[in-house]
Amino acid sequence: MKTLLLVGLLALAGCATTGGGGKPPVDVSGADVSSKTLANGDTLEEYRVAGQLRMVKVTPAQGPAFYMYDRNGDGRMDSDKDGVSPVYWKLYSW
């Protein structure tokens, strides 16, 4: 019984230490952040590095925030093969 409890605790400890540490997948250090609130209550935060849009954080009036990134630096938000822009939600944090 003690062994089973120890295995469970070790598994939880391993899960607690994994993750990206809240660091975005693009370099936005030194970015100029501009924020605006839309008429429906949503908030947009644009992160620009040297005048180029690198990341957008959308915080809806209701629901979790999500992010859109420009990973390759071409000035456009990246998309998948079918032309749909990927959206990233933060599912869990400490």
DSSP file (Angstrom, degrees, kcal/mol; ACC not computed):
  #  RESIDUE AA STRUCTURE BP1 BP2  ACC     N-H-->O    O-->H-N    N-H-->O    O-->H-N    TCO  KAPPA ALPHA  PHI   PSI    X-CA   Y-CA   Z-CA
    1    1 A M     >        0   0    0      0, 0.0     4,-2.0     0, 0.0     5,-0.2   0.000 360.0 360.0 360.0 -41.9    0.0    0.0    0.0
    2    2 A K  H  >  +     0   0    0      1,-0.2     4,-2.5     2,-0.2     5,-0.2   0.880 360.0  53.0 -64.6 -37.0    2.8    2.4    0.8
    3    3 A T  H  > S+     0   0    0      2,-0.2     4,-2.4     1,-0.2    -1,-0.2   0.909 108.2  49.9 -64.8 -41.4    4.5    1.6   -2.5
    4    4 A L  H  > S+     0   0    0      1,-0.2     4,-2.1     2,-0.2    -1,-0.2   0.900 111.9  48.1 -63.8 -41.1    1.4    2.4   -4.4
    5    5 A L  H  X S+     0   0    0     -4,-2.0     4,-2.3     2,-0.2    -2,-0.2   0.902 111.3  50.5 -65.6 -41.6    1.0    5.7   -2.6
    6    6 A L  H  X S+     0   0    0     -4,-2.5     4,-2.4     2,-0.2    -2,-0.2   0.901 109.6  50.4 -63.8 -41.7    4.7    6.6   -3.2
    7    7 A V  H  X S+     0   0    0     -4,-2.4     4,-2.1     1,-0.2    -1,-0.2   0.911 110.9  49.7 -63.0 -42.6    4.3    5.8   -6.9
    8    8 A G  H  X S+     0   0    0     -4,-2.1     4,-2.1     2,-0.2    -2,-0.2   0.909 111.2  48.4 -63.1 -42.8    1.2    8.0   -7.1
    9    9 A L  H  X S+     0   0    0     -4,-2.3     4,-2.3     1,-0.2    -2,-0.2   0.891 110.9  50.6 -65.8 -39.9    3.0   10.9   -5.4
   10   10 A L  H  X S+     0   0    0     -4,-2.4     4,-2.1     2,-0.2    -1,-0.2   0.879 109.3  51.4 -65.2 -37.5    6.0   10.6   -7.7
   11   11 A A  H  X S+     0   0    0     -4,-2.1     4,-1.9     2,-0.2    -2,-0.2   0.917 111.2  47.4 -65.3 -42.5    3.8   10.6  -10.7
   12   12 A L  H  X S+     0   0    0     -4,-2.1     4,-2.0     1,-0.2    -2,-0.2   0.893 110.3  52.4 -65.6 -39.0    2.0   13.8   -9.5
   13   13 A A  H  X S+     0   0    0     -4,-2.3     4,-1.0     1,-0.2    -1,-0.2   0.885 108.5  51.2 -64.5 -37.7    5.4   15.4   -8.8
   14   14 A G  H  X S+     0   0    0     -4,-2.1     4,-0.5     1,-0.2     3,-0.3   0.889 110.5  48.5 -65.6 -39.4    6.6   14.7  -12.3
   15   15 A C  H >< S+     0   0    0     -4,-1.9     3,-0.7     1,-0.2    -2,-0.2   0.855 107.6  55.9 -67.7 -35.0    3.4   16.2  -13.8
   16   16 A A  H 3< S+     0   0    0     -4,-2.0    -1,-0.2     1,-0.2    -2,-0.2   0.747 106.9  49.6 -71.1 -22.7    3.8   19.3  -11.6
   17   17 A T  H 3< S+     0   0    0     -4,-1.0    -1,-0.2    -3,-0.3     2,-0.2   0.547  93.8  88.4 -96.1  -6.0    7.3   20.0  -12.9
   18   18 A T    <<  +     0   0    0     -3,-0.7     2,-0.2    -4,-0.5     3,-0.1  -0.561  56.5  80.0 -89.3 157.1    6.6   19.7  -16.6
   19   19 A G  S    S-     0   0    0     -2,-0.2    74,-0.0     1,-0.1    -3,-0.0  -0.666  84.0 -79.6 134.9 171.0    5.5   22.6  -18.7
   20   20 A G    >   -     0   0    0     -2,-0.2     3,-1.2     1,-0.0    -1,-0.1   0.492  55.1-122.4 -86.7  -4.2    6.7   25.7  -20.6
   21   21 A G  T 3   -     0   0    0      1,-0.2    -2,-0.1    -3,-0.1    72,-0.0   0.730  63.4 -68.6  71.6  20.0    7.0   27.9  -17.5
   22   22 A G  T 3  S+     0   0    0      1,-0.3    -1,-0.2     0, 0.0    68,-0.0   0.572  95.6 142.5  76.6   7.6    4.7   30.4  -19.0
   23   23 A K    <   -     0   0    0     -3,-1.2    -1,-0.3     1,-0.0     4,-0.1  -0.712  50.8-125.4 -86.3 125.8    7.2   31.4  -21.7
   24   24 A P        -     0   0    0      0, 0.0     4,-0.1     0, 0.0    -1,-0.0  -0.313  17.8-119.0 -68.2 155.3    5.7   32.1  -25.1
   25   25 A P  S    S+     0   0    0      0, 0.0     2,-0.3     0, 0.0    -2,-0.0   0.541  96.9  59.7 -74.3  -5.0    7.1   30.2  -28.1
   26   26 A V  S    S-     0   0    0     46,-0.0     2,-0.8     2,-0.0    45,-0.1  -0.884  96.1-103.8-119.3 155.3    8.3   33.4  -29.8
   27   27 A D        +     0   0    0     -2,-0.3    22,-0.0     1,-0.1    -4,-0.0  -0.677  46.8 158.5 -81.3 109.7   10.7   36.0  -28.5
   28   28 A V    >   +     0   0    0     -2,-0.8     3,-1.6    -4,-0.1     2,-0.2   0.050  21.9 139.5-117.2  23.3    8.7   39.0  -27.2
   29   29 A S  T 3  S+     0   0    0      1,-0.3    -2,-0.0    20,-0.0     0, 0.0  -0.514  76.8  12.9 -69.1 133.1   11.4   40.4  -24.9
   30   30 A G  T 3  S+     0   0    0     -2,-0.2    20,-0.3     1,-0.2    -1,-0.3   0.670  94.8 157.1  75.5  18.2   11.5   44.2  -25.2
   31   31 A A    <   -     0   0    0     -3,-1.6     2,-0.5    18,-0.1    -1,-0.2  -0.451  46.0-122.9 -77.9 147.6    8.2   44.2  -27.0
   32   32 A D  E     -A   48   0A   0     16,-3.0    16,-2.6    -2,-0.1     2,-0.5  -0.805  29.6-153.5 -85.1 125.8    5.9   47.2  -27.2
   33   33 A V  E     -A   47   0A   0     -2,-0.5     2,-0.4    14,-0.2    14,-0.2  -0.897  13.5-175.5-108.0 124.2    2.5   46.2  -25.8
   34   34 A S  E     -A   46   0A   0     12,-2.1    12,-2.9    -2,-0.5     2,-0.4  -0.966   7.2-164.5-117.5 137.2   -0.7   48.0  -26.9
   35   35 A S  E     +A   45   0A   0     -2,-0.4     2,-0.3    10,-0.2    10,-0.2  -0.941  10.3 174.0-123.7 139.8   -4.0   47.1  -25.4
   36   36 A K  E     -A   44   0A   0      8,-2.3     8,-3.0    -2,-0.4     2,-0.5  -0.997  22.3-138.9-144.2 147.5   -7.5   47.9  -26.6
   37   37 A T  E     -A   43   0A   0     -2,-0.3     6,-0.2     6,-0.2     2,-0.1  -0.908  20.9-141.2-107.3 128.6  -10.9   46.8  -25.4
   38   38 A L    >   -     0   0    0      4,-3.1     3,-1.7    -2,-0.5    -1,-0.0  -0.314  29.4-101.3 -82.3 168.8  -13.6   46.0  -28.0
   39   39 A A  T 3  S+     0   0    0      1,-0.3    -1,-0.1     2,-0.1    -2,-0.0   0.785 121.2  56.4 -62.3 -28.7  -17.3   46.9  -27.7
   40   40 A N  T 3  S-     0   0    0      2,-0.1    -1,-0.3     1,-0.0    21,-0.2   0.437 123.3-101.5 -85.3   2.2  -18.2   43.4  -26.6
   41   41 A G  S <  S+     0   0    0     -3,-1.7    -2,-0.1     1,-0.3     2,-0.1   0.313  77.0 137.2  97.8  -7.7  -15.8   43.5  -23.7
   42   42 A D        -     0   0    0     18,-0.1    -4,-3.1    -5,-0.1     2,-0.5  -0.442  43.8-143.2 -70.5 146.0  -13.0   41.5  -25.2
   43   43 A T  E     -AB  37  59A   0     16,-2.6    16,-3.0    -6,-0.2     2,-0.5  -0.948  10.2-162.0-114.6 131.0   -9.4   42.8  -24.6
   44   44 A L  E     -AB  36  58A   0     -8,-3.0    -8,-2.3    -2,-0.5     2,-0.5  -0.938   3.1-169.6-111.0 131.7   -6.7   42.6  -27.3
   45   45 A E  E     -AB  35  57A   0     12,-2.4    12,-2.6    -2,-0.5     2,-0.5  -0.982   7.1-161.7-120.5 119.7   -3.0   42.9  -26.4
   46   46 A E  E     -AB  34  56A   0    -12,-2.9   -12,-2.1    -2,-0.5     2,-0.6  -0.874   3.4-156.5-103.7 129.8   -0.6   43.2  -29.4
   47   47 A Y  E     -AB  33  55A   0      8,-2.9     7,-2.9    -2,-0.5     8,-1.4  -0.925  15.0-175.5-107.0 115.5    3.1   42.6  -28.8
   48   48 A R  E     -AB  32  53A   0    -16,-2.6   -16,-3.0    -2,-0.6     2,-0.5  -0.948  12.4-164.3-117.6 130.9    5.3   44.3  -31.4
   49   49 A V  E >  S- B   0  52A   0      3,-2.4     3,-1.8    -2,-0.4   -18,-0.1  -0.966  83.3 -14.1-112.7 119.0    9.1   43.9  -31.6
   50   50 A A  T 3  S-     0   0    0     -2,-0.5    -1,-0.2   -20,-0.3     3,-0.1   0.861 130.7 -54.6  55.2  38.5   10.7   46.6  -33.8
   51   51 A G  T 3  S+     0   0    0      1,-0.2     2,-0.5    -3,-0.1    -1,-0.3   0.385 113.9 118.5  81.5  -3.9    7.3   47.6  -35.1
   52   52 A Q  E <   -B   49   0A   0     -3,-1.8    -3,-2.4     1,-0.0     2,-0.3  -0.841  69.0-119.9-102.3 130.1    6.5   44.0  -36.3
   53   53 A L  E     +B   48   0A   0     -2,-0.5    -5,-0.2    -5,-0.2    22,-0.2  -0.509  41.3 161.7 -67.9 122.7    3.5   42.1  -34.8
   54   54 A R  E     +     0   0A   0     -7,-2.9    16,-2.4     1,-0.4     2,-0.3   0.691  59.8  10.9-114.0 -30.4    4.8   39.0  -33.1
   55   55 A M  E     -BC  47  69A   0     -8,-1.4    -8,-2.9    14,-0.2     2,-0.4  -0.996  52.4-159.6-154.0 145.8    2.0   37.9  -30.7
   56   56 A V  E     -BC  46  68A   0     12,-2.6    12,-2.3    -2,-0.3     2,-0.5  -0.998   7.1-161.7-127.7 129.8   -1.6   38.7  -29.9
   57   57 A K  E     -BC  45  67A   0    -12,-2.6   -12,-2.4    -2,-0.4     2,-0.5  -0.958   7.4-164.1-110.4 124.1   -3.3   37.8  -26.6
   58   58 A V  E     -BC  44  66A   0      8,-3.1     8,-2.4    -2,-0.5   -14,-0.2  -0.940   5.6-172.3-110.8 121.6   -7.1   37.8  -26.7
   59   59 A T  E     -B   43   0A   0    -16,-3.0   -16,-2.6    -2,-0.5     6,-0.2  -0.906  16.5-150.0-113.5 101.6   -8.9   37.9  -23.4
   60   60 A P        -     0   0    0      0, 0.0     3,-0.1     0, 0.0   -18,-0.1  -0.241  25.1-114.8 -67.0 159.1  -12.7   37.4  -24.0
   61   61 A A  S    S+     0   0    0      1,-0.2     2,-0.4   -21,-0.2   -20,-0.1   0.853 109.4  25.3 -60.7 -33.9  -15.2   39.0  -21.6
   62   62 A Q  S    S+     0   0    0      2,-0.1    -1,-0.2     0, 0.0   -20,-0.0  -0.998 114.3  26.1-132.1 129.4  -16.1   35.4  -20.6
   63   63 A G  S    S-     0   0    0     -2,-0.4     2,-0.1    -3,-0.1     0, 0.0  -0.439  92.6 -43.6 111.6 173.8  -13.8   32.5  -20.9
   64   64 A P        -     0   0    0      0, 0.0     2,-0.1     0, 0.0    -2,-0.1  -0.359  58.7-104.8 -78.7 156.5  -10.0   31.9  -20.9
   65   65 A A        -     0   0    0     -6,-0.2    25,-0.8    25,-0.1     2,-0.3  -0.423  35.7-163.3 -73.1 152.4   -7.5   34.0  -22.8
   66   66 A F  E     -CD  58  89A   0     -8,-2.4    -8,-3.1    23,-0.2     2,-0.3  -0.947   5.0-140.3-137.6 162.4   -5.9   32.6  -26.0
   67   67 A Y  E     -CD  57  88A   0     21,-2.3    21,-2.1    -2,-0.3     2,-0.4  -0.875   6.9-162.5-125.2 149.3   -2.8   33.5  -28.0
   68   68 A M  E     -C   56   0A   0    -12,-2.3   -12,-2.6    -2,-0.3     2,-0.3  -0.995  20.4-162.0-128.9 139.2   -1.9   33.8  -31.7
   69   69 A Y  E     -C   55   0A   0     -2,-0.4     9,-2.3    17,-0.3     2,-0.6  -0.847  26.9-145.8-125.0 154.0    1.8   33.8  -32.7
   70   70 A D        +     0   0    0    -16,-2.4     3,-0.3    -2,-0.3     7,-0.1  -0.890  28.3 174.1-110.7  93.8    4.0   34.8  -35.7
   71   71 A R  S    S+     0   0    0     -2,-0.6    -1,-0.1     1,-0.2   -44,-0.1   0.823  72.8  42.2 -74.9 -32.6    6.7   32.1  -35.3
   72   72 A N  S    S-     0   0    0      4,-0.2    -1,-0.2   -46,-0.0    -2,-0.0   0.449 104.3-119.4-100.9   1.2    8.7   32.8  -38.5
   73   73 A G  S    S+     0   0    0     -3,-0.3    -2,-0.1     3,-0.1     4,-0.1   0.722  71.5 129.4  76.2  22.2    8.7   36.6  -38.3
   74   74 A D  S    S-     0   0    0      2,-0.3     3,-0.1   -20,-0.1    -1,-0.1   0.448  79.8-109.0 -89.2   1.0    6.9   37.3  -41.6
   75   75 A G  S    S+     0   0    0      1,-0.3     2,-0.4   -22,-0.2   -22,-0.2   0.432  88.8  96.4  89.7  -0.9    4.4   39.7  -40.0
   76   76 A R  S    S-     0   0    0    -22,-0.0    -2,-0.3     3,-0.0    -1,-0.3  -0.932  83.0-103.7-121.6 146.5    1.4   37.3  -40.3
   77   77 A M        -     0   0    0     -2,-0.4    -7,-0.3    -7,-0.1   -22,-0.1  -0.464  48.3-107.6 -66.0 136.7    0.0   35.0  -37.8
   78   78 A D        -     0   0    0     -9,-2.3     2,-0.3    -2,-0.1    -9,-0.2  -0.269  38.2-166.8 -68.1 151.5    1.0   31.4  -38.6
   79   79 A S        -     0   0    0      6,-0.2     6,-0.2     1,-0.1    -1,-0.0  -0.906  19.6-111.1-134.5 163.2   -1.6   29.0  -40.0
   80   80 A D    >   -     0   0    0      4,-2.3     3,-1.6    -2,-0.3    -1,-0.1  -0.133  51.8 -82.0 -79.7-175.0   -1.8   25.3  -40.5
   81   81 A K  T 3  S+     0   0    0      1,-0.3    -1,-0.1     2,-0.1    -2,-0.0   0.837 128.4  54.3 -60.4 -35.0   -1.9   23.7  -43.9
   82   82 A D  T 3  S-     0   0    0      2,-0.1    -1,-0.3     1,-0.1     3,-0.1   0.367 119.4-104.9 -86.7   7.4   -5.6   24.4  -44.4
   83   83 A G  S <  S+     0   0    0     -3,-1.6     2,-0.5     1,-0.3    -2,-0.1   0.543  76.4 134.9  87.0   6.8   -5.3   28.1  -43.8
   84   84 A V        -     0   0    0      1,-0.0    -4,-2.3     0, 0.0    -1,-0.3  -0.793  56.6-125.5 -92.1 127.1   -6.8   28.1  -40.3
   85   85 A S        -     0   0    0     -2,-0.5    -6,-0.2    -6,-0.2     2,-0.2  -0.529  26.7-121.5 -70.7 130.5   -4.8   30.1  -37.7
   86   86 A P        -     0   0    0      0, 0.0     2,-0.4     0, 0.0   -17,-0.3  -0.481  23.5-155.4 -72.3 144.4   -3.9   28.0  -34.7
   87   87 A V        -     0   0    0     -2,-0.2     2,-0.5   -19,-0.1   -19,-0.2  -0.970   3.3-152.0-121.2 135.8   -5.1   29.3  -31.4
   88   88 A Y  E     -D   67   0A   0    -21,-2.1   -21,-2.3    -2,-0.4     2,-0.4  -0.936   8.0-167.4-115.3 125.7   -3.4   28.4  -28.1
   89   89 A W  E     -D   66   0A   0     -2,-0.5     2,-0.9   -23,-0.2   -23,-0.2  -0.875  25.1-126.5-107.5 143.2   -5.1   28.2  -24.8
   90   90 A K        -     0   0    0    -25,-0.8     3,-0.1    -2,-0.4   -25,-0.1  -0.803  29.0-175.8 -84.7 111.0   -3.4   28.0  -21.5
   91   91 A L        +     0   0    0     -2,-0.9     2,-0.3     1,-0.3    -1,-0.2   0.829  60.0   1.1 -82.7 -32.4   -5.0   24.9  -20.0
   92   92 A Y        +     0   0    0      0, 0.0     2,-0.3     0, 0.0    -1,-0.3  -0.989  59.5 170.5-157.1 142.4   -3.5   24.9  -16.5
   93   93 A S              0   0    0     -2,-0.3   -74,-0.0    -3,-0.1    -3,-0.0  -0.979 360.0 360.0-148.9 161.6   -1.0   26.9  -14.4
   94   94 A W              0   0    0     -2,-0.3    -1,-0.0   -78,-0.1   -78,-0.0   0.409 360.0 360.0 -92.7 360.0    0.2   27.0  -10.9
